[in-house]
């Protein structure tokens, strides 16, 4: 197989760079006979940091065919790395390694409190056993995911249990993500020092500086939350409706404030069909996040947070080659000149 070469202005610095795919890794050392596949603006491969591939409907088990289709959809959209904070079953050995899909990190099955979360999905250990369950999962895959709050009026996981889960997960060498969409849950998550808050709707903005200081990331899944507003506004009046409508309405401003406060904000879609990361990037910009930061949340900064380098010697050979600077024209993301994944041109 011939060595692929790309060159142009590499983000985030926008400095000229010439890269060669030495197998699965980039090198700046010239390789004689390398094939120049494209040149333009170079963006490290896109990241969807919150996606749940493999099941078409809520509560369904993980399906191999659906999983492959979902991963191909991500790759076709330029997503070369995903994090799945919750799967509907144990993934096959090829997950994250198959050349027809992106690299992947996952947190195994969701871990929830008894009586909460979608029927048919997740594990619901006794609260006293939850920290151990989370640590065992993180030891296997690097991440665990705990649903610490759920529907309006449900109990929030006590902070002492979550704090112990964080301690045990970190001792196992892993990281802990939590689902939270209530103010009380967000407060517990920040107090316990979790690694990432997923959704974060109704999070108290006063907590953002502490999140930035202690390294708690936020994955706001902004596009899916705000897109449901019209439907929620048509639902019957009541406290549950008021909670969701008020929280979702405030979510764009909260997200922009998190970026301004220095919180690590990650782009994640949490929706079907898969391969819609550009919708999340656009939602971030519409919320007031500068385009440079919105792209970082779906590319170089997200990659760094998840342990993957960008466009540098020895980094995974993943990139998009674009006609124009995407910070000035987001529409260029929909028509890349080339998508490189694992040193191969896939689009």
Backbone torsions as a table, in degrees:
resi	resn	phi	psi	omega
1	UNK	NA	133.2	-178.5
2	UNK	-72.2	153.2	178.0
3	UNK	-79.7	132.2	179.6
4	UNK	-90.1	147.5	179.8
5	UNK	-132.1	137.2	171.6
6	UNK	-131.3	153.3	178.0
7	UNK	-151.7	158.2	-179.6
8	UNK	152.8	-148.5	-179.3
9	UNK	-101.7	113.3	-174.1
10	UNK	-90.4	128.8	177.4
11	UNK	-87.1	147.8	16.1
12	UNK	-89.6	-13.9	-174.0
13	UNK	-75.9	-20.6	-177.3
14	UNK	63.4	29.3	176.4
15	UNK	-93.5	150.0	177.3
16	UNK	-59.7	137.7	-179.9
17	UNK	-148.4	146.7	179.7
18	UNK	-127.1	117.3	-172.9
19	UNK	-121.7	143.2	177.2
20	UNK	-123.1	137.5	179.1
21	UNK	-86.9	99.2	177.2
22	UNK	-88.9	83.9	-171.2
23	UNK	69.1	-119.5	-177.0
24	UNK	-93.8	5.9	-173.3
25	UNK	-130.5	151.3	175.3
26	UNK	-82.4	146.2	168.9
27	UNK	-137.9	147.2	174.3
28	UNK	-95.1	-1.7	176.1
29	UNK	-74.9	123.9	-179.1
30	UNK	-57.3	137.6	178.4
31	UNK	-114.0	114.0	-179.2
32	UNK	-56.8	135.7	177.2
33	UNK	80.6	5.0	-179.7
34	UNK	-64.3	146.7	-178.7
35	UNK	-90.9	117.4	175.4
36	UNK	-75.9	105.6	-175.5
37	UNK	-87.3	-29.3	179.8
38	UNK	-170.1	156.7	172.3
39	UNK	-141.4	150.8	-176.7
40	UNK	160.0	-137.4	175.3
41	UNK	-92.7	127.2	-174.1
42	UNK	-105.3	125.0	-179.3
43	UNK	-119.2	127.2	174.4
44	UNK	-53.9	144.7	-175.8
45	UNK	-46.5	140.9	-176.7
46	UNK	-68.6	157.4	-177.8
47	UNK	-128.3	132.4	166.7
48	UNK	-109.9	106.7	-172.5
49	UNK	-88.5	1.0	176.4
50	UNK	-149.4	94.1	180.0
51	UNK	-147.5	146.7	-176.5
52	UNK	-125.2	77.1	-178.1
53	UNK	-76.3	159.9	169.0
54	UNK	108.9	-7.2	178.4
55	UNK	-142.5	128.6	-176.3
56	UNK	-79.3	-29.3	-176.8
57	UNK	-129.3	154.9	179.6
58	UNK	-59.0	132.2	176.9
59	UNK	88.1	-9.1	-179.9
60	UNK	-77.2	149.3	178.1
61	UNK	-71.7	163.5	177.8
62	UNK	-62.4	131.2	-178.2
63	UNK	-118.9	127.8	-174.3
64	UNK	-60.7	-45.3	-178.8
65	UNK	-65.4	-44.4	178.2
66	UNK	-62.3	-41.1	179.6
67	UNK	-60.8	-45.9	179.1
68	UNK	-62.6	-42.6	179.7
69	UNK	-62.8	-43.2	-179.5
70	UNK	-64.1	-41.0	-179.5
71	UNK	-68.6	-37.0	175.8
72	UNK	-63.3	-37.1	178.7
73	UNK	-64.1	-39.9	175.9
74	UNK	-61.5	-48.0	-177.0
75	UNK	-63.5	-38.2	178.9
76	UNK	-63.3	-24.6	178.8
77	UNK	-90.9	7.1	179.3
78	UNK	87.5	7.0	178.4
79	UNK	-84.1	113.6	-177.7
80	UNK	-106.4	-0.9	178.3
81	UNK	-150.0	131.5	174.3
82	UNK	-125.9	154.0	165.2
83	UNK	-119.7	127.1	178.8
84	UNK	-109.9	98.0	179.0
85	UNK	-83.0	66.8	-177.8
86	UNK	128.8	122.5	176.2
87	UNK	-128.3	157.8	-176.9
88	UNK	-87.8	19.2	178.4
89	UNK	166.8	175.0	178.5
90	UNK	-74.2	123.5	-176.9
91	UNK	-73.6	157.1	177.6
92	UNK	-69.2	165.7	-176.7
93	UNK	-60.7	-28.6	-176.2
94	UNK	-78.7	-10.7	-177.0
95	UNK	-57.5	124.1	-179.3
96	UNK	83.5	-5.8	-179.0
97	UNK	-116.4	-18.8	-177.1
98	UNK	-68.3	137.1	-177.1
99	UNK	-69.1	-16.9	178.9
100	UNK	-88.5	7.5	179.5
101	UNK	-142.5	171.9	-179.4
102	UNK	-76.2	164.7	166.9
103	UNK	-61.0	154.1	-174.4
104	UNK	-147.9	140.5	168.7
105	UNK	-116.7	149.6	178.8
106	UNK	-150.6	161.1	-177.8
107	UNK	-110.0	19.3	-178.2
108	UNK	66.1	-154.8	177.9
109	UNK	-73.9	150.7	173.9
110	UNK	-58.4	149.2	173.9
111	UNK	-116.0	119.5	-173.6
112	UNK	-130.1	168.9	175.2
113	UNK	-80.2	151.1	176.6
114	UNK	-54.7	134.8	178.6
115	UNK	84.0	0.8	-179.7
116	UNK	-120.3	164.9	177.2
117	UNK	80.1	175.5	-174.0
118	UNK	-71.1	131.0	176.6
119	UNK	-57.5	135.8	179.3
120	UNK	93.0	-13.3	-179.7
121	UNK	-117.3	144.9	169.4
122	UNK	87.4	167.2	174.5
123	UNK	-108.4	143.8	-177.8
124	UNK	-128.7	74.8	-179.3
125	UNK	-70.4	161.9	169.2
126	UNK	-57.6	138.7	-177.3
127	UNK	-50.1	-35.1	179.7
128	UNK	-66.2	-24.8	-179.6
129	UNK	-94.3	-6.4	-175.0
130	UNK	-61.1	-45.0	179.4
131	UNK	-58.6	-41.6	179.0
132	UNK	-65.0	-43.4	179.0
133	UNK	-59.7	-43.8	180.0
134	UNK	-64.9	-41.6	-178.9
135	UNK	-66.1	-39.8	178.4
136	UNK	-63.5	-40.1	178.4
137	UNK	-65.7	-46.3	-178.6
138	UNK	-62.8	-33.7	178.0
139	UNK	-65.1	-29.6	-180.0
140	UNK	-79.2	-41.9	-169.5
141	UNK	-127.4	-3.3	178.7
142	UNK	95.0	-20.5	-179.5
143	UNK	-135.2	151.0	166.5
144	UNK	-132.3	153.1	-178.6
145	UNK	-129.5	126.0	179.8
146	UNK	-118.7	131.1	174.7
147	UNK	-88.1	103.8	-172.8
148	UNK	-93.7	-15.9	171.0
149	UNK	-146.5	161.3	-174.9
150	UNK	-140.5	-112.4	-177.0
151	UNK	-75.6	164.8	177.6
152	UNK	-58.3	128.5	179.5
153	UNK	92.1	-9.8	178.4
154	UNK	-74.0	156.5	177.3
155	UNK	-69.9	144.5	173.0
156	UNK	-92.1	141.8	178.4
157	UNK	-58.8	130.2	-179.5
158	UNK	-58.6	144.9	-174.4
159	UNK	-65.2	-32.5	-178.7
160	UNK	-67.6	-35.1	177.5
161	UNK	-69.2	-43.2	-179.9
162	UNK	-66.9	-38.7	178.4
163	UNK	-62.4	-39.8	177.3
164	UNK	-66.3	-38.0	177.5
165	UNK	-61.4	-43.1	177.9
166	UNK	-60.1	-46.3	-178.9
167	UNK	-60.5	-45.7	-178.1
168	UNK	-69.6	-40.1	178.5
169	UNK	-62.3	-44.8	179.5
170	UNK	-64.9	-37.9	177.6
171	UNK	-63.8	-28.8	178.0
172	UNK	-83.3	0.8	179.3
173	UNK	83.4	16.9	-177.3
174	UNK	-114.2	-172.1	178.0
175	UNK	-132.3	154.5	-174.2
176	UNK	-119.6	124.2	172.8
177	UNK	-105.9	148.2	178.2
178	UNK	-131.6	143.6	169.9
179	UNK	-84.8	126.2	175.2
180	UNK	-148.2	132.6	175.5
181	UNK	-135.4	18.2	179.7
182	UNK	-129.0	149.7	-178.6
183	UNK	-58.9	-42.3	-179.2
184	UNK	-64.9	-38.9	177.9
185	UNK	-65.7	-42.0	177.9
186	UNK	-60.7	-40.5	179.0
187	UNK	-63.9	-42.0	178.2
188	UNK	-63.6	-42.6	-178.7
189	UNK	-61.7	-43.9	-179.3
190	UNK	-69.3	-41.3	179.2
191	UNK	-62.1	-37.8	-178.6
192	UNK	-78.8	-14.7	177.9
193	UNK	76.8	40.0	179.3
194	UNK	-65.7	164.4	-178.4
195	UNK	-82.4	-35.2	176.6
196	UNK	-150.4	142.2	174.4
197	UNK	-104.4	122.7	-179.8
198	UNK	-95.2	128.1	-175.8
199	UNK	81.2	-73.3	177.0
200	UNK	72.6	17.2	178.8
201	UNK	-61.2	140.1	-179.8
202	UNK	73.5	8.4	177.2
203	UNK	-61.1	136.3	178.5
204	UNK	-70.4	118.8	-179.5
205	UNK	-57.9	-23.1	179.0
206	UNK	-64.2	-18.0	-179.1
207	UNK	-85.4	-10.6	-174.4
208	UNK	-61.1	-44.1	178.0
209	UNK	-59.6	-38.0	178.5
210	UNK	-67.1	-39.8	176.8
211	UNK	-58.8	-44.8	179.5
212	UNK	-61.6	-42.7	-176.5
213	UNK	-67.6	-37.0	-175.9
214	UNK	-97.0	-0.8	175.1
215	UNK	82.6	22.6	175.1
216	UNK	-81.5	117.2	-179.0
217	UNK	-82.8	161.4	176.2
218	UNK	-125.8	126.4	172.4
219	UNK	-112.1	95.5	-167.7
220	UNK	-76.1	-13.2	-175.7
221	UNK	40.7	51.5	-168.8
222	UNK	-63.6	-43.8	-173.5
223	UNK	-64.4	-39.4	-178.3
224	UNK	-74.1	-33.4	179.1
225	UNK	-70.4	-47.2	-177.8
226	UNK	-72.3	-29.4	-179.3
227	UNK	-69.4	-19.0	-179.9
228	UNK	-89.1	-1.6	-174.8
229	UNK	-61.5	-45.9	-177.4
230	UNK	-58.7	-42.3	179.3
231	UNK	-67.2	-41.7	-179.6
232	UNK	-65.2	-33.8	179.4
233	UNK	-66.7	-21.0	178.8
234	UNK	-89.8	-3.3	-179.0
235	UNK	-78.5	164.1	-178.2
236	UNK	-58.8	144.5	178.9
237	UNK	-64.5	148.8	178.3
238	UNK	158.8	174.5	-178.0
239	UNK	-59.3	-37.9	-179.0
240	UNK	-64.4	-41.5	177.7
241	UNK	-64.7	-44.5	-179.1
242	UNK	-60.3	-41.6	178.3
243	UNK	-58.4	-50.6	-174.1
244	UNK	-69.8	-46.8	-176.3
245	UNK	-62.7	-43.7	-179.7
246	UNK	-67.0	-41.7	-179.7
247	UNK	-66.6	-44.4	-179.2
248	UNK	-68.6	-34.9	178.7
249	UNK	-65.2	-36.9	-179.0
250	UNK	-83.2	-11.0	-170.7
251	UNK	-63.3	-39.8	177.6
252	UNK	-60.0	-45.1	179.8
253	UNK	-64.5	-37.6	177.8
254	UNK	-61.8	-43.3	-179.1
255	UNK	-63.1	-46.2	178.6
256	UNK	-62.7	-38.8	179.0
257	UNK	-65.8	-35.7	178.4
258	UNK	-63.1	-44.2	177.9
259	UNK	-61.3	-45.1	-179.0
260	UNK	-63.3	-32.5	-179.1
261	UNK	-78.9	-6.2	179.3
262	UNK	90.7	12.6	175.4
263	UNK	-70.7	141.5	172.6
264	UNK	-72.2	110.5	-179.3
265	UNK	-105.7	126.5	-177.0
266	UNK	-109.9	141.6	177.9
267	UNK	-85.8	128.2	177.8
268	UNK	-148.1	145.6	-171.6
269	UNK	-97.9	-40.9	178.6
270	UNK	52.3	43.1	-175.5
271	UNK	-153.6	162.5	168.8
272	UNK	-113.9	148.2	-4.8
273	UNK	-68.9	161.3	179.8
274	UNK	-79.9	167.8	-179.6
275	UNK	86.1	30.8	-176.6
276	UNK	-116.4	33.4	-177.7
277	UNK	-63.4	-30.3	179.1
278	UNK	-66.3	-27.5	174.8
279	UNK	-62.6	-40.2	179.8
280	UNK	-69.6	-39.9	177.4
281	UNK	-60.4	-44.4	179.3
282	UNK	-64.7	-38.8	178.8
283	UNK	-63.6	-39.4	177.6
284	UNK	-62.0	-45.3	179.2
285	UNK	-64.8	-41.8	178.6
286	UNK	-62.2	-27.7	179.5
287	UNK	-78.2	-9.4	-179.3
288	UNK	108.7	5.3	176.3
289	UNK	-76.6	128.7	178.3
290	UNK	-57.1	142.5	-178.2
291	UNK	-52.9	-38.0	179.2
292	UNK	-59.2	-44.0	-179.2
293	UNK	-72.9	-34.8	177.8
294	UNK	-64.4	-41.5	177.1
295	UNK	-67.8	-37.6	177.5
296	UNK	-59.4	-39.3	-179.0
297	UNK	-64.9	-20.9	-179.3
298	UNK	-115.1	10.2	-177.8
299	UNK	-147.2	-107.4	-166.5
300	UNK	-64.1	-39.7	-178.7
301	UNK	-72.7	-40.1	176.7
302	UNK	-63.4	-40.8	178.6
303	UNK	-61.1	-45.0	-179.9
304	UNK	-62.3	-44.4	-179.8
305	UNK	-60.1	-36.0	-177.7
306	UNK	-89.6	2.0	174.1
307	UNK	95.0	21.0	-178.8
308	UNK	-123.9	132.3	179.1
309	UNK	-78.7	169.6	-178.6
310	UNK	-97.5	-121.0	-176.2
311	UNK	-96.2	85.4	-176.5
312	UNK	-154.1	163.3	176.7
313	UNK	-54.7	129.6	177.5
314	UNK	83.7	-7.0	-179.7
315	UNK	-76.4	155.5	174.9
316	UNK	-54.5	137.0	-174.7
317	UNK	-81.8	72.9	178.5
318	UNK	-125.8	132.9	-179.9
319	UNK	-168.1	158.2	166.5
320	UNK	-113.1	140.0	173.2
321	UNK	-110.3	123.4	-171.5
322	UNK	-120.4	155.4	179.9
323	UNK	-68.8	-40.1	-174.1
324	UNK	-133.5	169.6	177.6
325	UNK	-64.4	115.4	-176.5
326	UNK	-66.6	-18.4	177.5
327	UNK	-69.9	-22.7	178.3
328	UNK	-99.7	-20.7	-178.0
329	UNK	-149.4	94.1	-178.4
330	UNK	-64.5	-22.7	-177.7
331	UNK	-63.9	-20.3	179.5
332	UNK	-65.5	-20.6	178.2
333	UNK	-64.0	-25.1	-177.6
334	UNK	-82.4	-9.3	-177.8
335	UNK	-139.6	61.5	-179.4
336	UNK	-65.0	147.3	173.0
337	UNK	-67.5	-34.3	179.4
338	UNK	-158.9	148.6	169.9
339	UNK	-120.7	124.1	179.8
340	UNK	-111.5	128.0	176.7
341	UNK	-136.1	126.6	-179.0
342	UNK	57.1	33.5	178.2
343	UNK	78.1	7.9	178.5
344	UNK	-115.8	145.5	172.9
345	UNK	-81.2	120.3	-178.4
346	UNK	-110.0	-8.6	176.9
347	UNK	-159.4	NA	NA
